[in-house]
Amino acid sequence: MKQVQSKPKPKRKKITFSIEAAVAKEVILMGDFNHWKPNQHKMKKDKHGSWIKSLILPPGKYEYKFLIDGEWKEDPQNPQMCSNCFGTVNSVVTLPA
C-alpha cells in the first residue's frame, strides 16, 4: 500500500487592521475572511481614537471594509481596491505564502 503524503498547511499570518474614527460609537471589520458577518470582528478603540483589530489568516487575497456606525467605509490607509457588486469598492489585502 502506498502512503499518501499530505501537503503542509500554509502558515497563517497576523495582520492588524486599523482606522481613525475618534467620534464613532462602533466599528466592525467585515470581509470575505468572515463571510461579511457583522457580529464576528468588532474593533476596539484605543486612547487616540483609532479602532484596531488583529486577525490571524492563511495566505491569500482578501476583500474587506469597515462598518462605522452603520456606514460602509473603505480603508483610507490602503490604496489597493477592487470594484464590488454594489457599485462601490472594497479594500484588498494580499497575504503572501
NORLINBEL-V188539 format. One record per run of one state. SS is the DSSP state (a for helix, b for strand, c for the rest). FROM is the first residue (numbers start at 1). TO is the last residue. If there is no record, write none. Layout:
<<SS FROM TO> <SS FROM TO>>
This chain:
<<c 1 12> <b 13 20> <c 21 26> <b 27 31> <a 32 34> <c 35 41> <b 42 42> <c 43 43> <b 44 45> <c 46 49> <b 50 57> <c 58 59> <b 60 68> <c 69 70> <b 71 73> <c 74 80> <b 81 83> <c 84 88> <b 89 95> <c 96 97>>
